[in-house]
Amino acid sequence: MALLTTTIGAYPKPESVAVPDWFDPGAMDSSIATTTYQAAIERLGPEAEAVFAEGTRQVIEDQVDAGIDIPTDGEVRRENYVHYHCRHLDGFDFENLSHRVLRGGAYETDLPTITGPVTARAPFLPHDWRIAQGFTDRPVKITLPGPMTITDTTADQHYGDPAALGRDLAAALNAEVLALAEAGCRHIQIDEPLFARKPEAALDYGLDNIDRCWEGVPEGVTKVMHMCCGYPNALDDEDYPKADPGAYFELAEAVDASRVDAVSIEDAHRHNDLSLLDRFRNTTVIFGVIAIARSRIESVEELRERLQAALKHLPAERLVAAPDCGLGHLGRDLALRKLRVLSEAARNL
């Protein structure tokens, strides 16, 4: 028996891609990546597109060589997965940032400011997808930040109502999703880590806005949602805030009833009670079995055992093996070694 494999989003940037990244040491807390990104693009000048294309080629080939069935573009062009998207929307001010304290005081930073109605501009992700898809015959997945996560990673000085802001964000995201589908992208993922941190808000209005993101998406497109439990600031930092493990249980049945075709959840950094999987009666589960913030390399046997345990609750056609989240903290060598273990375990069950 073999399971499909995928990655979640970020992949370590090749050294040739000289743009800031939230995975750079200290960049997440100080907004260095956000404040210096545009200047870095300007320094690259007319060579920027060639640099990004070559970097994308490298990360696609790494994933394919490691045996991944559904690679991502590695988010090579992005300083982070949220703000890159916001730069392509109207209503955001990246010149005058606002200071915010987040996660109950555990994290503070300067963030782009929402100063007016959020609306979509011309689609931009179809270009990114076409470049990435040109390097492989395997289907490339493209990722977008979800409405609740954008709301939490920016500073709202216009709406004063997260649900209303989320509705406008969902409409803007929907325009990009439809453009990706029209271009031929068949795996589109919306990232909502805030769901696991704020399940009540997710149930109140978050999932409604996720469904708005998928409005009008044609048959044949796999609609993926990723819900991670938190991200450390550095590799092997175990003492970082994590979502309540009960959040997945609170959300599972509502996710299963939504327009989402596949939901990505973490299991490597902290194992779930696998009765959770029984609550997904229709939805495919992308199951995180590779820890993305630990340098220890998992063994094929331990991954195989965990996947076999999951298969007691889900049929193989609704289980996909993956890392917990993005791989940016690992560096290329560790990322490759972990992905090879993942692929071998998923192939030989």
C-alpha positions as a Markdown table, in Angstrom:
| # | Residue | x | y | z |
|---|---|---|---|---|
| 1 | Met | 0.0 | 0.0 | 0.0 |
| 2 | Ala | 1.2 | 3.5 | -0.8 |
| 3 | Leu | -0.1 | 6.9 | 0.3 |
| 4 | Leu | 0.2 | 10.2 | -1.6 |
| 5 | Thr | 2.7 | 12.7 | -0.2 |
| 6 | Thr | 2.7 | 16.5 | -0.2 |
| 7 | Thr | 4.5 | 19.4 | 1.4 |
| 8 | Ile | 2.6 | 22.2 | 3.1 |
| 9 | Gly | 4.1 | 25.5 | 1.9 |
| 10 | Ala | 7.5 | 27.0 | 2.7 |
| 11 | Tyr | 10.8 | 25.4 | 1.7 |
| 12 | Pro | 14.2 | 26.7 | 2.6 |
| 13 | Lys | 15.2 | 29.5 | 0.2 |
| 14 | Pro | 18.2 | 28.8 | -2.1 |
| 15 | Glu | 21.1 | 31.1 | -1.3 |
| 16 | Ser | 20.7 | 32.7 | -4.7 |
| 17 | Val | 17.3 | 34.1 | -3.6 |
| 18 | Ala | 18.6 | 37.1 | -1.7 |
| 19 | Val | 15.4 | 38.4 | -0.2 |
| 20 | Pro | 14.4 | 38.5 | 3.5 |
| 21 | Asp | 12.4 | 35.7 | 5.0 |
| 22 | Trp | 10.4 | 35.2 | 8.2 |
| 23 | Phe | 12.6 | 32.2 | 8.8 |
| 24 | Asp | 15.7 | 34.3 | 9.2 |
| 25 | Pro | 16.8 | 34.5 | 12.8 |
| 26 | Gly | 14.9 | 37.2 | 14.6 |
| 27 | Ala | 12.9 | 38.3 | 11.6 |
| 28 | Met | 9.5 | 37.1 | 12.8 |
| 29 | Asp | 9.5 | 39.2 | 16.0 |
| 30 | Ser | 11.1 | 42.4 | 14.5 |
| 31 | Ser | 9.3 | 42.6 | 11.2 |
| 32 | Ile | 12.7 | 42.8 | 9.5 |
| 33 | Ala | 11.5 | 40.7 | 6.6 |
| 34 | Thr | 8.4 | 42.8 | 6.0 |
| 35 | Thr | 10.1 | 46.1 | 6.2 |
| 36 | Thr | 13.1 | 45.2 | 4.0 |
| 37 | Tyr | 11.4 | 43.0 | 1.4 |
| 38 | Gln | 10.6 | 45.7 | -1.2 |
| 39 | Ala | 14.1 | 47.1 | -1.0 |
| 40 | Ala | 15.6 | 43.7 | -1.6 |
| 41 | Ile | 13.4 | 43.3 | -4.7 |
| 42 | Glu | 14.5 | 46.7 | -6.0 |
| 43 | Arg | 18.1 | 45.7 | -5.5 |
| 44 | Leu | 17.6 | 42.6 | -7.7 |
| 45 | Gly | 16.2 | 44.9 | -10.4 |
| 46 | Pro | 15.4 | 43.3 | -13.8 |
| 47 | Glu | 17.1 | 40.1 | -12.6 |
| 48 | Ala | 14.5 | 39.5 | -10.0 |
| 49 | Glu | 12.2 | 37.3 | -12.1 |
| 50 | Ala | 15.1 | 35.1 | -13.3 |
| 51 | Val | 16.3 | 34.7 | -9.7 |
| 52 | Phe | 12.9 | 33.7 | -8.4 |
| 53 | Ala | 12.4 | 31.3 | -11.3 |
| 54 | Glu | 15.7 | 29.6 | -10.7 |
| 55 | Gly | 15.1 | 29.3 | -7.0 |
| 56 | Thr | 11.6 | 27.8 | -7.7 |
| 57 | Arg | 13.2 | 25.3 | -10.0 |
| 58 | Gln | 15.6 | 24.2 | -7.3 |
| 59 | Val | 12.9 | 23.7 | -4.6 |
| 60 | Ile | 10.6 | 21.9 | -7.0 |
| 61 | Glu | 13.4 | 19.5 | -8.1 |
| 62 | Asp | 14.3 | 18.9 | -4.5 |
| 63 | Gln | 10.8 | 17.9 | -3.6 |
| 64 | Val | 10.4 | 15.7 | -6.7 |
| 65 | Asp | 13.8 | 14.0 | -6.1 |
| 66 | Ala | 12.7 | 13.3 | -2.5 |
| 67 | Gly | 9.6 | 11.5 | -3.8 |
| 68 | Ile | 6.9 | 14.1 | -3.1 |
| 69 | Asp | 3.8 | 13.6 | -5.2 |
| 70 | Ile | 2.3 | 17.1 | -4.8 |
| 71 | Pro | 5.0 | 19.6 | -4.3 |
| 72 | Thr | 4.5 | 23.3 | -3.6 |
| 73 | Asp | 6.4 | 26.2 | -5.2 |
| 74 | Gly | 8.2 | 26.6 | -1.8 |
| 75 | Glu | 6.9 | 30.1 | -1.4 |
| 76 | Val | 10.3 | 31.2 | -2.7 |
| 77 | Arg | 9.1 | 34.6 | -3.7 |
| 78 | Arg | 7.6 | 35.5 | -0.3 |
| 79 | Glu | 9.0 | 37.2 | 2.7 |
| 80 | Asn | 6.2 | 35.3 | 4.5 |
| 81 | Tyr | 3.0 | 33.6 | 3.3 |
| 82 | Val | 0.7 | 36.4 | 4.6 |
| 83 | His | 2.3 | 39.7 | 3.7 |
| 84 | Tyr | 3.3 | 38.6 | 0.2 |
| 85 | His | -0.3 | 38.2 | -0.6 |
| 86 | Cys | -1.4 | 41.4 | 1.1 |
| 87 | Arg | 1.0 | 43.4 | -1.0 |
| 88 | His | -1.1 | 42.5 | -4.0 |
| 89 | Leu | -4.4 | 43.7 | -2.4 |
| 90 | Asp | -5.8 | 47.2 | -2.1 |
| 91 | Gly | -6.4 | 48.6 | 1.4 |
| 92 | Phe | -3.0 | 47.7 | 2.9 |
| 93 | Asp | -0.3 | 50.3 | 3.9 |
| 94 | Phe | 3.2 | 48.8 | 4.0 |
| 95 | Glu | 4.9 | 52.2 | 4.5 |
| 96 | Asn | 3.2 | 53.1 | 7.8 |
| 97 | Leu | 3.3 | 50.0 | 10.0 |
| 98 | Ser | 1.3 | 49.6 | 13.2 |
| 99 | His | 2.6 | 48.0 | 16.4 |
| 100 | Arg | 0.6 | 45.1 | 17.7 |
| 101 | Val | 1.0 | 42.7 | 20.7 |
| 102 | Leu | -0.3 | 39.2 | 19.9 |
| 103 | Arg | -0.7 | 35.8 | 21.4 |
| 104 | Gly | -1.5 | 37.0 | 24.8 |
| 105 | Gly | 1.6 | 39.1 | 25.0 |
| 106 | Ala | 4.0 | 36.4 | 23.8 |
| 107 | Tyr | 4.7 | 38.1 | 20.5 |
| 108 | Glu | 4.8 | 41.8 | 19.4 |
| 109 | Thr | 5.8 | 43.3 | 16.1 |
| 110 | Asp | 5.1 | 46.1 | 13.6 |
| 111 | Leu | 2.5 | 45.0 | 10.9 |
| 112 | Pro | 1.0 | 46.4 | 7.7 |
| 113 | Thr | -2.0 | 48.6 | 8.3 |
| 114 | Ile | -5.4 | 48.1 | 6.8 |
| 115 | Thr | -6.5 | 51.7 | 6.0 |
| 116 | Gly | -9.4 | 51.2 | 3.6 |
| 117 | Pro | -11.6 | 48.6 | 2.0 |
| 118 | Val | -9.8 | 45.4 | 1.0 |
| 119 | Thr | -10.2 | 44.5 | -2.6 |
| 120 | Ala | -8.4 | 42.3 | -5.1 |
| 121 | Arg | -6.1 | 43.7 | -7.8 |
| 122 | Ala | -5.1 | 41.8 | -11.0 |
| 123 | Pro | -4.4 | 38.1 | -10.2 |
| 124 | Phe | -0.7 | 37.4 | -9.5 |
| 125 | Leu | -0.6 | 33.8 | -8.2 |
| 126 | Pro | -1.3 | 32.2 | -11.7 |
| 127 | His | 2.0 | 33.6 | -12.8 |
| 128 | Asp | 3.8 | 32.0 | -9.8 |
| 129 | Trp | 2.0 | 28.7 | -10.4 |
| 130 | Arg | 2.8 | 28.6 | -14.1 |
| 131 | Ile | 6.5 | 29.1 | -13.4 |
| 132 | Ala | 6.6 | 26.4 | -10.8 |
| 133 | Gln | 4.5 | 23.9 | -12.8 |
| 134 | Gly | 6.9 | 24.3 | -15.8 |
| 135 | Phe | 9.5 | 22.5 | -13.8 |
| 136 | Thr | 7.6 | 19.2 | -13.2 |
| 137 | Asp | 4.9 | 17.0 | -14.5 |
| 138 | Arg | 3.6 | 16.5 | -11.0 |
| 139 | Pro | 0.8 | 18.8 | -9.9 |
| 140 | Val | 2.1 | 21.9 | -8.0 |
| 141 | Lys | 0.0 | 23.1 | -5.1 |
| 142 | Ile | -0.2 | 26.9 | -4.5 |
| 143 | Thr | -0.9 | 28.3 | -1.0 |
| 144 | Leu | -2.8 | 31.4 | 0.2 |
| 145 | Pro | -3.3 | 32.8 | 3.7 |
| 146 | Gly | -6.8 | 32.6 | 5.0 |
| 147 | Pro | -9.0 | 35.6 | 6.1 |
| 148 | Met | -8.7 | 35.0 | 9.9 |
| 149 | Thr | -4.9 | 34.6 | 9.6 |
| 150 | Ile | -4.5 | 37.7 | 7.5 |
| 151 | Thr | -6.6 | 39.6 | 10.1 |
| 152 | Asp | -4.4 | 38.4 | 12.9 |
| 153 | Thr | -1.1 | 39.2 | 11.1 |
| 154 | Thr | -2.0 | 42.8 | 10.1 |
| 155 | Ala | -3.3 | 45.9 | 11.9 |
| 156 | Asp | -6.9 | 46.9 | 11.2 |
| 157 | Gln | -7.6 | 50.6 | 11.3 |
| 158 | His | -10.6 | 50.6 | 9.0 |
| 159 | Tyr | -13.2 | 47.9 | 9.7 |
| 160 | Gly | -13.2 | 47.4 | 13.5 |
| 161 | Asp | -15.0 | 44.1 | 12.9 |
| 162 | Pro | -13.0 | 41.0 | 12.2 |
| 163 | Ala | -15.9 | 39.1 | 10.6 |
| 164 | Ala | -16.6 | 41.9 | 8.2 |
| 165 | Leu | -13.0 | 42.3 | 7.3 |
| 166 | Gly | -12.9 | 38.5 | 6.8 |
| 167 | Arg | -15.7 | 38.7 | 4.3 |
| 168 | Asp | -13.9 | 41.3 | 2.2 |
| 169 | Leu | -10.7 | 39.3 | 2.5 |
| 170 | Ala | -12.6 | 36.1 | 1.4 |
| 171 | Ala | -13.9 | 37.9 | -1.7 |
| 172 | Ala | -10.4 | 39.0 | -2.6 |
| 173 | Leu | -9.0 | 35.6 | -2.0 |
| 174 | Asn | -11.8 | 34.0 | -4.0 |
| 175 | Ala | -10.8 | 36.1 | -7.1 |
| 176 | Glu | -7.3 | 34.7 | -6.8 |
| 177 | Val | -8.5 | 31.1 | -6.3 |
| 178 | Leu | -10.7 | 31.3 | -9.4 |
| 179 | Ala | -7.8 | 32.7 | -11.4 |
| 180 | Leu | -5.6 | 29.9 | -10.3 |
| 181 | Ala | -8.3 | 27.3 | -11.2 |
| 182 | Glu | -8.8 | 28.9 | -14.6 |
| 183 | Ala | -5.0 | 28.8 | -15.2 |
| 184 | Gly | -5.0 | 25.1 | -14.5 |
| 185 | Cys | -3.9 | 24.7 | -10.9 |
| 186 | Arg | -5.6 | 21.7 | -9.4 |
| 187 | His | -4.4 | 21.9 | -5.8 |
| 188 | Ile | -5.1 | 25.1 | -3.9 |
| 189 | Gln | -4.5 | 25.5 | -0.2 |
| 190 | Ile | -5.7 | 28.2 | 2.2 |
| 191 | Asp | -3.7 | 28.4 | 5.4 |
| 192 | Glu | -5.7 | 29.1 | 8.6 |
| 193 | Pro | -3.5 | 28.4 | 11.7 |
| 194 | Leu | -5.7 | 30.9 | 13.6 |
| 195 | Phe | -8.5 | 28.3 | 13.5 |
| 196 | Ala | -6.6 | 26.1 | 16.0 |
| 197 | Arg | -5.8 | 29.0 | 18.2 |
| 198 | Lys | -9.3 | 30.6 | 18.1 |
| 199 | Pro | -11.8 | 27.7 | 17.4 |
| 200 | Glu | -14.8 | 29.7 | 18.7 |
| 201 | Ala | -14.2 | 32.5 | 16.2 |
| 202 | Ala | -13.5 | 29.9 | 13.5 |
| 203 | Leu | -16.9 | 28.3 | 14.2 |
| 204 | Asp | -18.6 | 31.7 | 14.5 |
| 205 | Tyr | -17.5 | 33.2 | 11.2 |
| 206 | Gly | -14.2 | 31.8 | 10.1 |
| 207 | Leu | -15.4 | 28.7 | 8.3 |
| 208 | Asp | -18.2 | 30.8 | 6.6 |
| 209 | Asn | -15.5 | 33.0 | 5.2 |
| 210 | Ile | -13.4 | 30.0 | 4.1 |
| 211 | Asp | -16.4 | 28.7 | 2.2 |
| 212 | Arg | -16.6 | 32.2 | 0.5 |
| 213 | Cys | -13.0 | 31.7 | -0.7 |
| 214 | Trp | -14.1 | 28.6 | -2.6 |
| 215 | Glu | -17.2 | 30.1 | -4.2 |
| 216 | Gly | -17.5 | 29.0 | -7.8 |
| 217 | Val | -14.4 | 26.7 | -7.8 |
| 218 | Pro | -14.9 | 24.1 | -10.5 |
| 219 | Glu | -14.9 | 20.4 | -10.2 |
| 220 | Gly | -11.5 | 18.8 | -10.4 |
| 221 | Val | -9.8 | 21.4 | -8.1 |
| 222 | Thr | -8.8 | 20.0 | -4.7 |
| 223 | Lys | -9.7 | 22.7 | -2.0 |
| 224 | Val | -7.3 | 22.3 | 0.8 |
| 225 | Met | -7.2 | 24.0 | 4.2 |
| 226 | His | -4.2 | 23.9 | 6.5 |
| 227 | Met | -4.6 | 24.2 | 10.3 |
| 228 | Cys | -1.3 | 24.2 | 12.1 |
| 229 | Cys | -0.9 | 24.6 | 15.9 |
| 230 | Gly | 1.8 | 27.2 | 16.1 |
| 231 | Tyr | 5.3 | 28.0 | 14.9 |
| 232 | Pro | 8.6 | 28.5 | 16.9 |
| 233 | Asn | 11.0 | 31.3 | 16.2 |
| 234 | Ala | 14.0 | 28.9 | 15.8 |
| 235 | Leu | 14.8 | 25.3 | 15.2 |
| 236 | Asp | 14.7 | 23.0 | 18.3 |
| 237 | Asp | 12.9 | 25.7 | 20.3 |
| 238 | Glu | 10.4 | 23.4 | 22.1 |
| 239 | Asp | 9.1 | 26.0 | 24.5 |
| 240 | Tyr | 6.8 | 27.9 | 22.1 |
| 241 | Pro | 3.0 | 28.6 | 22.4 |
| 242 | Lys | 0.9 | 25.8 | 20.8 |
| 243 | Ala | -2.8 | 25.6 | 20.2 |
| 244 | Asp | -4.9 | 23.6 | 22.6 |
| 245 | Pro | -4.9 | 20.0 | 21.4 |
| 246 | Gly | -8.7 | 20.0 | 21.8 |
| 247 | Ala | -9.2 | 22.6 | 19.1 |
| 248 | Tyr | -9.0 | 20.0 | 16.3 |
| 249 | Phe | -11.9 | 18.1 | 18.0 |
| 250 | Glu | -14.0 | 21.3 | 18.3 |
| 251 | Leu | -13.5 | 22.1 | 14.6 |
| 252 | Ala | -13.5 | 18.6 | 12.9 |
| 253 | Glu | -17.2 | 18.1 | 12.2 |
| 254 | Ala | -17.7 | 21.7 | 11.0 |
| 255 | Val | -14.7 | 21.4 | 8.7 |
| 256 | Asp | -16.1 | 18.1 | 7.4 |
| 257 | Ala | -19.4 | 19.9 | 6.6 |
| 258 | Ser | -17.7 | 22.7 | 4.8 |
| 259 | Arg | -16.6 | 23.1 | 1.2 |
| 260 | Val | -13.0 | 22.0 | 2.1 |
| 261 | Asp | -12.0 | 18.8 | 0.3 |
| 262 | Ala | -8.8 | 18.1 | 2.3 |
| 263 | Val | -7.7 | 19.4 | 5.7 |
| 264 | Ser | -4.0 | 19.5 | 6.8 |
| 265 | Ile | -3.4 | 18.9 | 10.5 |
| 266 | Glu | -0.3 | 18.5 | 12.6 |
| 267 | Asp | 0.5 | 15.2 | 14.4 |
| 268 | Ala | 4.3 | 15.1 | 14.6 |
| 269 | His | 5.1 | 17.8 | 17.1 |
| 270 | Arg | 2.4 | 16.5 | 19.4 |
| 271 | His | 0.4 | 13.3 | 18.7 |
| 272 | Asn | -3.4 | 13.5 | 18.5 |
| 273 | Asp | -5.9 | 11.1 | 19.9 |
| 274 | Leu | -6.6 | 9.4 | 16.6 |
| 275 | Ser | -10.3 | 9.1 | 17.3 |
| 276 | Leu | -10.1 | 12.7 | 15.9 |
| 277 | Leu | -9.8 | 11.1 | 12.4 |
| 278 | Asp | -13.2 | 9.4 | 12.8 |
| 279 | Arg | -14.9 | 12.8 | 12.7 |
| 280 | Phe | -13.8 | 13.4 | 9.1 |
| 281 | Arg | -16.4 | 11.3 | 7.3 |
| 282 | Asn | -15.9 | 12.9 | 3.9 |
| 283 | Thr | -12.8 | 15.0 | 4.1 |
| 284 | Thr | -9.3 | 13.9 | 3.1 |
| 285 | Val | -6.8 | 14.3 | 5.9 |
| 286 | Ile | -3.3 | 15.6 | 5.1 |
| 287 | Phe | -1.5 | 14.1 | 8.1 |
| 288 | Gly | 1.6 | 15.8 | 9.5 |
| 289 | Val | 4.1 | 13.1 | 10.5 |
| 290 | Ile | 7.4 | 15.1 | 10.0 |
| 291 | Ala | 8.3 | 17.7 | 12.7 |
| 292 | Ile | 9.3 | 20.9 | 11.1 |
| 293 | Ala | 11.0 | 22.5 | 14.1 |
| 294 | Arg | 13.1 | 19.7 | 15.3 |
| 295 | Ser | 16.5 | 18.8 | 13.8 |
| 296 | Arg | 16.1 | 15.1 | 14.8 |
| 297 | Ile | 15.4 | 13.0 | 11.7 |
| 298 | Glu | 12.5 | 10.6 | 12.1 |
| 299 | Ser | 13.0 | 7.0 | 11.1 |
| 300 | Val | 11.0 | 5.3 | 8.4 |
| 301 | Glu | 9.7 | 2.8 | 10.8 |
| 302 | Glu | 8.2 | 5.3 | 13.3 |
| 303 | Leu | 6.5 | 7.2 | 10.5 |
| 304 | Arg | 5.2 | 3.9 | 9.0 |
| 305 | Glu | 3.8 | 2.9 | 12.4 |
| 306 | Arg | 2.0 | 6.3 | 12.8 |
| 307 | Leu | 0.5 | 6.2 | 9.3 |
| 308 | Gln | -0.7 | 2.6 | 9.9 |
| 309 | Ala | -2.4 | 3.8 | 13.1 |
| 310 | Ala | -4.1 | 6.5 | 11.1 |
| 311 | Leu | -5.2 | 4.0 | 8.5 |
| 312 | Lys | -7.3 | 2.3 | 11.2 |
| 313 | His | -9.5 | 5.4 | 11.1 |
| 314 | Leu | -9.3 | 6.5 | 7.5 |
| 315 | Pro | -9.2 | 4.7 | 4.1 |
| 316 | Ala | -6.0 | 5.1 | 2.2 |
| 317 | Glu | -7.6 | 7.2 | -0.5 |
| 318 | Arg | -8.5 | 9.8 | 2.2 |
| 319 | Leu | -5.1 | 10.0 | 3.9 |
| 320 | Val | -2.1 | 11.9 | 2.6 |
| 321 | Ala | 1.3 | 12.0 | 4.3 |
| 322 | Ala | 3.0 | 15.3 | 4.9 |
| 323 | Pro | 5.2 | 17.4 | 7.2 |
| 324 | Asp | 3.4 | 19.3 | 10.0 |
| 325 | Cys | 3.9 | 22.7 | 8.3 |
| 326 | Gly | 6.4 | 24.6 | 6.2 |
| 327 | Leu | 10.1 | 23.5 | 6.2 |
| 328 | Gly | 11.8 | 26.9 | 6.3 |
| 329 | His | 13.5 | 26.4 | 9.7 |
| 330 | Leu | 15.2 | 23.2 | 8.6 |
| 331 | Gly | 17.6 | 24.3 | 6.0 |
| 332 | Arg | 17.9 | 22.4 | 2.7 |
| 333 | Asp | 19.9 | 19.3 | 4.0 |
| 334 | Leu | 17.6 | 18.5 | 6.8 |
| 335 | Ala | 14.5 | 19.2 | 4.7 |
| 336 | Leu | 15.6 | 16.8 | 2.0 |
| 337 | Arg | 16.5 | 14.1 | 4.5 |
| 338 | Lys | 13.2 | 14.3 | 6.2 |
| 339 | Leu | 11.2 | 14.4 | 3.0 |
| 340 | Arg | 13.0 | 11.3 | 1.8 |
| 341 | Val | 12.1 | 9.4 | 5.0 |
| 342 | Leu | 8.5 | 10.6 | 4.6 |
| 343 | Ser | 8.3 | 9.4 | 1.0 |
| 344 | Glu | 9.8 | 6.0 | 1.8 |
| 345 | Ala | 7.5 | 5.5 | 4.7 |
| 346 | Ala | 4.4 | 6.4 | 2.6 |
| 347 | Arg | 5.4 | 4.1 | -0.2 |
| 348 | Asn | 6.0 | 1.0 | 1.9 |
| 349 | Leu | 3.1 | 0.6 | 4.2 |
